[in-house]
Amino acid sequence: MKPRLDYRKSVPQEALQALYSLEQHVRKSGLETKLLELVRMRASQINGCAYCLDMHSKDARAEGETEQRLYGLSAWRETPYYTGRERAALEWTEAVTLVSRDQVPDEIYERVRQQFSEAELISLTLAVVAINSWNRMAIAFRAEPGTYQRPATKSAT
């Protein structure tokens, strides 16, 4: 598919500042970087965002994520590769991303609350909100997969 426009270059920076600020909060929230990359990858899989899958697979690998865990992510329930906390985050990611389907069932909330504090759960939810927003921007404007280059100055958070 042909890219439509580069939304990052087509509007003043302040137009996207809310999303950038949200990302900064999530990065500084104390949630594990590898967990956040799994969340970003899983939401991007659900939404079919090739650009974000490319970006976050590169970022995840740079943070030390294994190929095996990245390849198994779409079938995480059937694999032994993920911790209880990661499984809870992935289940939450799916429920929030697909909110129109089941309205985030109570049983999922209860399982996730066993792994995350209130503050962590809010930050995790904001991470899901952020990646879903970025997915929609990238899909709507057809951001070109394969063009993302991880900044040399990007540090682990």
C-alpha positions in Angstrom: 0.0 0.0 0.0 1.1 3.5 -0.7 1.6 5.8 2.3 -0.9 8.6 2.4 0.9 11.2 4.5 3.4 11.5 7.3 1.3 12.8 10.1 4.4 13.5 12.3 5.6 16.0 9.7 2.3 17.3 8.5 1.1 19.1 11.6 2.8 21.2 14.3 4.4 19.2 17.1 1.9 20.5 19.6 -0.9 18.7 17.7 0.5 15.4 18.7 1.8 16.5 22.1 -1.0 14.8 24.1 0.1 11.4 22.7 3.8 12.2 23.3 3.0 13.2 26.9 1.0 10.0 27.4 4.0 8.0 26.1 6.3 9.8 28.5 4.1 9.0 31.5 3.9 5.4 30.5 7.7 5.2 30.1 8.3 6.8 33.5 5.5 4.8 35.2 7.8 2.0 36.5 6.3 -0.7 34.4 8.9 -3.0 32.9 10.1 -1.9 29.4 9.9 -5.5 28.0 6.4 -5.9 29.3 5.4 -2.6 27.7 6.8 -3.7 24.4 4.8 -7.0 24.6 1.7 -4.9 25.2 2.4 -2.7 22.2 3.1 -5.7 20.0 0.0 -7.5 21.1 -2.3 -4.5 20.5 -0.7 -3.9 17.2 -1.3 -7.5 16.2 -4.9 -7.3 17.1 -5.3 -4.0 15.2 -3.2 -5.2 12.2 -0.8 -2.3 12.4 2.3 -3.4 10.4 4.2 -0.2 11.0 3.8 -0.5 14.8 4.7 -4.2 14.7 7.9 -3.4 12.8 8.7 -0.6 15.3 8.0 -2.5 18.5 9.6 -5.7 17.4 12.8 -3.7 16.8 12.5 -1.9 20.1 11.7 -5.2 22.0 14.8 -6.9 20.5 16.9 -3.9 21.5 15.6 -4.3 25.0 16.7 -8.0 25.0 13.4 -9.7 24.1 13.8 -13.1 22.5 12.7 -14.1 19.0 10.8 -17.1 20.5 8.6 -14.8 22.8 8.0 -12.4 19.9 7.0 -15.2 17.5 4.7 -16.8 20.1 3.0 -13.6 21.2 -0.2 -14.1 19.2 -0.6 -17.5 20.9 0.6 -16.5 24.3 -2.1 -18.5 26.1 -0.6 -21.7 24.7 3.0 -21.0 25.4 5.1 -21.3 28.6 7.3 -18.3 27.7 5.5 -15.5 29.7 5.3 -14.7 33.4 2.1 -14.4 35.3 2.4 -10.7 35.2 3.0 -10.6 31.5 0.0 -12.9 30.9 -2.2 -10.6 32.9 -0.9 -7.6 30.9 -1.6 -9.4 27.7 -5.1 -10.4 28.7 -5.8 -6.8 29.8 -4.4 -5.5 26.5 -6.7 -7.7 24.5 -9.7 -6.8 26.6 -9.1 -3.1 26.5 -8.2 -3.1 22.8 -11.4 -5.1 22.0 -13.5 -3.2 24.5 -16.5 -3.1 22.1 -16.7 -6.9 22.2 -17.1 -7.6 26.0 -16.7 -4.3 27.9 -13.7 -5.7 29.8 -15.2 -8.5 31.9 -15.0 -8.4 35.7 -13.1 -11.8 35.8 -10.3 -10.3 33.7 -10.1 -7.3 35.9 -9.9 -9.5 39.0 -7.1 -11.6 37.5 -5.1 -8.5 36.4 -5.5 -6.8 39.8 -3.7 -9.8 41.4 -0.6 -8.8 39.4 -0.8 -5.0 39.3 -1.3 -2.2 41.8 -3.9 0.4 41.2 -1.3 2.9 39.9 0.3 0.2 37.7 -3.1 -0.8 36.3 -3.9 2.8 35.4 -0.5 3.1 33.7 -0.9 -0.2 31.9 -4.3 0.9 30.6 -2.8 4.2 29.5 -0.1 2.2 27.6 -2.9 0.3 25.8 -4.8 3.5 25.1 -1.6 5.0 23.7 -0.7 2.1 21.4 -4.2 1.9 20.1 -4.1 5.6 19.3 -0.8 5.2 17.4 -2.1 2.1 15.6 -5.0 4.2 14.3 -2.8 7.0 13.2 -0.4 4.6 11.4 -3.2 2.6 9.8 -5.3 5.6 8.7 -2.3 7.3 7.0 -0.6 4.1 5.9 2.7 4.6 7.7 5.3 2.5 5.8 6.4 -0.6 7.6 10.2 -1.2 7.6 11.1 2.5 7.7 11.4 2.8 11.5 14.9 3.1 12.8 15.4 3.0 16.5 17.1 6.3 17.6 20.7 5.8 18.8 20.0 7.9 21.9 16.9 5.9 22.9 17.6 4.5 26.4 16.0 1.7 28.3 13.4 2.9 30.7 
